Amino acid sequence: MPAMSSLDAPLSPAPTPRTEPTARERGSRNTAFVATLALALLCLAWELWLAPVGRGTLAIKAVPLLLPLAGLWRYRMYTYRWLSLFIWLYVTEGLVRGTSETGIGQGLAWIEVALSVTIFIACAAQIRQRLAEARGAP
């Protein structure tokens, strides 16, 4: 009997045959998308108009938040995974600035923390829902 090569091996079925999210998954996707967009806009407004530090060069921190938007909208699991780790940089910055600044900058920092934690929770929910479905759990 000839040995099977990797090309002859049967293909395993995709864990989720559907291409559209369920209502629960759509909710976590929309929450992650809207919160990420809101955080990017907050970072821009904060550093350019509301409470700029220096010449507004910190506004560049909004650029990395634009990268995951396409992946979030297209329902890409990889995007949810790396964003759930990456967003902790914004939580950290918000906590530092929320405890060290005064005035409007302090309020904006706490809003940044709230949006960042919202993004993490939405990404974690999306990941858990999709992995549970892949395993066949209810």
C-alpha atoms as an extended CHARMM CRD file, in Angstrom:
* protein
*
       138  EXT
         1         1  MET       CA              0.0000000000        0.0000000000        0.0000000000  PROA      1               0.0000000000
         2         2  PRO       CA              1.5540000000        3.3280000000       -0.9870000000  PROA      2               0.0000000000
         3         3  ALA       CA              2.0950000000        5.9620000000        1.6780000000  PROA      3               0.0000000000
         4         4  MET       CA             -0.2470000000        8.9380000000        1.6270000000  PROA      4               0.0000000000
         5         5  SER       CA              1.3170000000       12.2680000000        0.9530000000  PROA      5               0.0000000000
         6         6  SER       CA              0.0160000000       15.4720000000        2.4650000000  PROA      6               0.0000000000
         7         7  LEU       CA             -1.6700000000       16.2170000000       -0.8620000000  PROA      7               0.0000000000
         8         8  ASP       CA             -3.6380000000       12.9530000000       -0.7280000000  PROA      8               0.0000000000
         9         9  ALA       CA             -4.8580000000       13.4490000000        2.8330000000  PROA      9               0.0000000000
        10        10  PRO       CA             -8.5520000000       14.2920000000        3.1300000000  PROA      10              0.0000000000
        11        11  LEU       CA             -9.2570000000       17.9250000000        3.8750000000  PROA      11              0.0000000000
        12        12  SER       CA            -10.7140000000       18.6010000000        7.2740000000  PROA      12              0.0000000000
        13        13  PRO       CA            -13.9850000000       20.5060000000        7.2520000000  PROA      13              0.0000000000
        14        14  ALA       CA            -13.9810000000       24.1420000000        8.2590000000  PROA      14              0.0000000000
        15        15  PRO       CA            -14.9420000000       24.5900000000       11.9000000000  PROA      15              0.0000000000
        16        16  THR       CA            -17.7480000000       26.9930000000       11.0000000000  PROA      16              0.0000000000
        17        17  PRO       CA            -19.4200000000       26.4720000000        7.6250000000  PROA      17              0.0000000000
        18        18  ARG       CA            -21.3790000000       29.7250000000        7.7960000000  PROA      18              0.0000000000
        19        19  THR       CA            -19.9630000000       33.0580000000        6.7340000000  PROA      19              0.0000000000
        20        20  GLU       CA            -22.2710000000       35.4400000000        8.5940000000  PROA      20              0.0000000000
        21        21  PRO       CA            -22.1110000000       36.0790000000       12.3310000000  PROA      21              0.0000000000
        22        22  THR       CA            -24.9340000000       35.2040000000       14.6990000000  PROA      22              0.0000000000
        23        23  ALA       CA            -26.8290000000       38.0090000000       16.4310000000  PROA      23              0.0000000000
        24        24  ARG       CA            -24.6380000000       37.6950000000       19.5520000000  PROA      24              0.0000000000
        25        25  GLU       CA            -21.4540000000       37.6880000000       17.5000000000  PROA      25              0.0000000000
        26        26  ARG       CA            -22.6930000000       40.6590000000       15.4930000000  PROA      26              0.0000000000
        27        27  GLY       CA            -23.2450000000       42.5450000000       18.7470000000  PROA      27              0.0000000000
        28        28  SER       CA            -19.7180000000       41.9760000000       19.9930000000  PROA      28              0.0000000000
        29        29  ARG       CA            -18.3140000000       42.7670000000       16.5410000000  PROA      29              0.0000000000
        30        30  ASN       CA            -20.2340000000       46.0290000000       16.3180000000  PROA      30              0.0000000000
        31        31  THR       CA            -19.2370000000       46.9840000000       19.8530000000  PROA      31              0.0000000000
        32        32  ALA       CA            -15.5580000000       46.3330000000       19.1210000000  PROA      32              0.0000000000
        33        33  PHE       CA            -15.7310000000       48.2330000000       15.8280000000  PROA      33              0.0000000000
        34        34  VAL       CA            -17.5620000000       51.2950000000       17.1920000000  PROA      34              0.0000000000
        35        35  ALA       CA            -15.4280000000       51.4800000000       20.3530000000  PROA      35              0.0000000000
        36        36  THR       CA            -12.2000000000       51.2270000000       18.3240000000  PROA      36              0.0000000000
        37        37  LEU       CA            -13.3430000000       53.9640000000       15.9660000000  PROA      37              0.0000000000
        38        38  ALA       CA            -14.4510000000       56.1090000000       18.9210000000  PROA      38              0.0000000000
        39        39  LEU       CA            -11.0820000000       55.6100000000       20.6350000000  PROA      39              0.0000000000
        40        40  ALA       CA             -9.2220000000       56.6460000000       17.4670000000  PROA      40              0.0000000000
        41        41  LEU       CA            -11.3600000000       59.7810000000       17.1770000000  PROA      41              0.0000000000
        42        42  LEU       CA            -10.9000000000       60.5240000000       20.8850000000  PROA      42              0.0000000000
        43        43  CYS       CA             -7.1210000000       60.2350000000       20.5430000000  PROA      43              0.0000000000
        44        44  LEU       CA             -7.1170000000       62.6120000000       17.5820000000  PROA      44              0.0000000000
        45        45  ALA       CA             -9.4070000000       65.1630000000       19.2330000000  PROA      45              0.0000000000
        46        46  TRP       CA             -7.5320000000       64.9370000000       22.5270000000  PROA      46              0.0000000000
        47        47  GLU       CA             -4.0820000000       65.5360000000       21.0850000000  PROA      47              0.0000000000
        48        48  LEU       CA             -5.0230000000       68.0490000000       18.3820000000  PROA      48              0.0000000000
        49        49  TRP       CA             -7.7980000000       70.2200000000       19.9100000000  PROA      49              0.0000000000
        50        50  LEU       CA             -9.0850000000       69.3760000000       23.3710000000  PROA      50              0.0000000000
        51        51  ALA       CA             -5.9160000000       69.1300000000       25.4930000000  PROA      51              0.0000000000
        52        52  PRO       CA             -2.8490000000       68.9680000000       23.2390000000  PROA      52              0.0000000000
        53        53  VAL       CA              0.5280000000       68.1610000000       24.7060000000  PROA      53              0.0000000000
        54        54  GLY       CA              3.3670000000       69.8610000000       22.8590000000  PROA      54              0.0000000000
        55        55  ARG       CA              2.7450000000       70.3650000000       19.1500000000  PROA      55              0.0000000000
        56        56  GLY       CA              0.1740000000       67.5960000000       18.7960000000  PROA      56              0.0000000000
        57        57  THR       CA              2.6550000000       64.8970000000       17.8180000000  PROA      57              0.0000000000
        58        58  LEU       CA              0.9850000000       62.4430000000       20.2040000000  PROA      58              0.0000000000
        59        59  ALA       CA             -1.9480000000       62.3450000000       17.7740000000  PROA      59              0.0000000000
        60        60  ILE       CA              0.0010000000       59.6760000000       15.9060000000  PROA      60              0.0000000000
        61        61  LYS       CA             -1.1740000000       57.2260000000       18.5740000000  PROA      61              0.0000000000
        62        62  ALA       CA             -4.5340000000       57.1250000000       16.7610000000  PROA      62              0.0000000000
        63        63  VAL       CA             -3.0220000000       55.6080000000       13.5890000000  PROA      63              0.0000000000
        64        64  PRO       CA             -2.5820000000       52.0470000000       14.9590000000  PROA      64              0.0000000000
        65        65  LEU       CA             -6.2560000000       52.0450000000       15.9240000000  PROA      65              0.0000000000
        66        66  LEU       CA             -7.2570000000       52.4580000000       12.2780000000  PROA      66              0.0000000000
        67        67  LEU       CA             -5.4670000000       49.2430000000       11.2400000000  PROA      67              0.0000000000
        68        68  PRO       CA             -7.8570000000       46.7250000000       12.8770000000  PROA      68              0.0000000000
        69        69  LEU       CA            -11.0680000000       48.3650000000       11.6170000000  PROA      69              0.0000000000
        70        70  ALA       CA            -11.1580000000       46.4210000000        8.3410000000  PROA      70              0.0000000000
        71        71  GLY       CA            -10.4260000000       43.1210000000       10.0950000000  PROA      71              0.0000000000
        72        72  LEU       CA            -13.0690000000       43.7560000000       12.7380000000  PROA      72              0.0000000000
        73        73  TRP       CA            -15.6780000000       44.5240000000       10.1220000000  PROA      73              0.0000000000
        74        74  ARG       CA            -14.7270000000       41.5050000000        8.0080000000  PROA      74              0.0000000000
        75        75  TYR       CA            -15.0810000000       39.1990000000       11.0070000000  PROA      75              0.0000000000
        76        76  ARG       CA            -11.3870000000       38.1090000000       11.0900000000  PROA      76              0.0000000000
        77        77  MET       CA            -10.5590000000       36.0640000000       14.1660000000  PROA      77              0.0000000000
        78        78  TYR       CA             -6.8740000000       36.9900000000       13.9640000000  PROA      78              0.0000000000
        79        79  THR       CA             -7.7290000000       40.6920000000       14.2710000000  PROA      79              0.0000000000
        80        80  TYR       CA             -9.7980000000       40.1260000000       17.4020000000  PROA      80              0.0000000000
        81        81  ARG       CA             -6.9620000000       38.1600000000       18.9580000000  PROA      81              0.0000000000
        82        82  TRP       CA             -4.1740000000       40.6630000000       18.3830000000  PROA      82              0.0000000000
        83        83  LEU       CA             -6.3710000000       43.6700000000       19.1710000000  PROA      83              0.0000000000
        84        84  SER       CA             -7.3420000000       42.1530000000       22.5300000000  PROA      84              0.0000000000
        85        85  LEU       CA             -3.6430000000       42.1430000000       23.4410000000  PROA      85              0.0000000000
        86        86  PHE       CA             -2.6620000000       45.4170000000       21.7600000000  PROA      86              0.0000000000
        87        87  ILE       CA             -5.4090000000       47.4740000000       23.4010000000  PROA      87              0.0000000000
        88        88  TRP       CA             -3.7310000000       47.1640000000       26.8010000000  PROA      88              0.0000000000
        89        89  LEU       CA             -1.2000000000       49.7900000000       25.6610000000  PROA      89              0.0000000000
        90        90  TYR       CA             -4.0480000000       52.2940000000       25.5390000000  PROA      90              0.0000000000
        91        91  VAL       CA             -5.3830000000       51.1430000000       28.9160000000  PROA      91              0.0000000000
        92        92  THR       CA             -1.9330000000       51.7130000000       30.3960000000  PROA      92              0.0000000000
        93        93  GLU       CA             -1.5760000000       55.1550000000       28.8450000000  PROA      93              0.0000000000
        94        94  GLY       CA             -5.0350000000       56.1310000000       30.0650000000  PROA      94              0.0000000000
        95        95  LEU       CA             -4.3070000000       54.9590000000       33.5860000000  PROA      95              0.0000000000
        96        96  VAL       CA             -1.0120000000       56.8390000000       33.7280000000  PROA      96              0.0000000000
        97        97  ARG       CA             -2.4500000000       60.0550000000       32.3310000000  PROA      97              0.0000000000
        98        98  GLY       CA             -5.6590000000       59.7080000000       34.3460000000  PROA      98              0.0000000000
        99        99  THR       CA             -3.7080000000       59.6430000000       37.5810000000  PROA      99              0.0000000000
       100       100  SER       CA             -1.0870000000       62.2400000000       36.6490000000  PROA      100             0.0000000000
       101       101  GLU       CA             -2.9470000000       64.9310000000       34.6630000000  PROA      101             0.0000000000
       102       102  THR       CA             -5.5260000000       67.4340000000       35.8180000000  PROA      102             0.0000000000
       103       103  GLY       CA             -8.4430000000       69.1380000000       34.1500000000  PROA      103             0.0000000000
       104       104  ILE       CA             -9.8910000000       67.9580000000       30.8550000000  PROA      104             0.0000000000
       105       105  GLY       CA             -6.8750000000       65.7300000000       30.1600000000  PROA      105             0.0000000000
       106       106  GLN       CA             -7.7060000000       63.6160000000       33.2000000000  PROA      106             0.0000000000
       107       107  GLY       CA            -11.3060000000       63.1450000000       32.0740000000  PROA      107             0.0000000000
       108       108  LEU       CA            -10.2180000000       62.2260000000       28.5640000000  PROA      108             0.0000000000
       109       109  ALA       CA             -7.7850000000       59.6900000000       29.9830000000  PROA      109             0.0000000000
       110       110  TRP       CA            -10.5450000000       57.9420000000       31.9200000000  PROA      110             0.0000000000
       111       111  ILE       CA            -12.7050000000       57.8720000000       28.7950000000  PROA      111             0.0000000000
       112       112  GLU       CA             -9.7490000000       56.2610000000       26.9970000000  PROA      112             0.0000000000
       113       113  VAL       CA             -9.5610000000       53.5970000000       29.7020000000  PROA      113             0.0000000000
       114       114  ALA       CA            -13.3080000000       52.9180000000       29.4840000000  PROA      114             0.0000000000
       115       115  LEU       CA            -13.2490000000       52.5930000000       25.6850000000  PROA      115             0.0000000000
       116       116  SER       CA            -10.1550000000       50.3820000000       25.7750000000  PROA      116             0.0000000000
       117       117  VAL       CA            -11.6770000000       48.0140000000       28.3220000000  PROA      117             0.0000000000
       118       118  THR       CA            -14.8710000000       47.9270000000       26.2400000000  PROA      118             0.0000000000
       119       119  ILE       CA            -12.8270000000       46.9220000000       23.1940000000  PROA      119             0.0000000000
       120       120  PHE       CA            -11.1000000000       44.1700000000       25.1680000000  PROA      120             0.0000000000
       121       121  ILE       CA            -14.3820000000       42.7790000000       26.4930000000  PROA      121             0.0000000000
       122       122  ALA       CA            -15.9800000000       42.8290000000       23.0250000000  PROA      122             0.0000000000
       123       123  CYS       CA            -12.9500000000       41.1000000000       21.4690000000  PROA      123             0.0000000000
       124       124  ALA       CA            -12.8580000000       38.4910000000       24.2320000000  PROA      124             0.0000000000
       125       125  ALA       CA            -16.5790000000       37.8210000000       23.7970000000  PROA      125             0.0000000000
       126       126  GLN       CA            -16.1600000000       37.4270000000       20.0220000000  PROA      126             0.0000000000
       127       127  ILE       CA            -13.2460000000       35.0160000000       20.4800000000  PROA      127             0.0000000000
       128       128  ARG       CA            -15.0780000000       32.9380000000       23.1010000000  PROA      128             0.0000000000
       129       129  GLN       CA            -18.2530000000       32.7200000000       21.0160000000  PROA      129             0.0000000000
       130       130  ARG       CA            -16.4120000000       31.6780000000       17.8840000000  PROA      130             0.0000000000
       131       131  LEU       CA            -14.2130000000       29.1100000000       19.6440000000  PROA      131             0.0000000000
       132       132  ALA       CA            -17.2290000000       27.6370000000       21.4280000000  PROA      132             0.0000000000
       133       133  GLU       CA            -18.9880000000       27.2370000000       18.1050000000  PROA      133             0.0000000000
       134       134  ALA       CA            -15.9090000000       25.6460000000       16.5380000000  PROA      134             0.0000000000
       135       135  ARG       CA            -15.8450000000       23.0850000000       19.3560000000  PROA      135             0.0000000000
       136       136  GLY       CA            -19.5430000000       22.4360000000       18.9180000000  PROA      136             0.0000000000
       137       137  ALA       CA            -20.5510000000       23.7760000000       22.2970000000  PROA      137             0.0000000000
       138       138  PRO       CA            -23.9220000000       25.5090000000       22.6900000000  PROA      138             0.0000000000
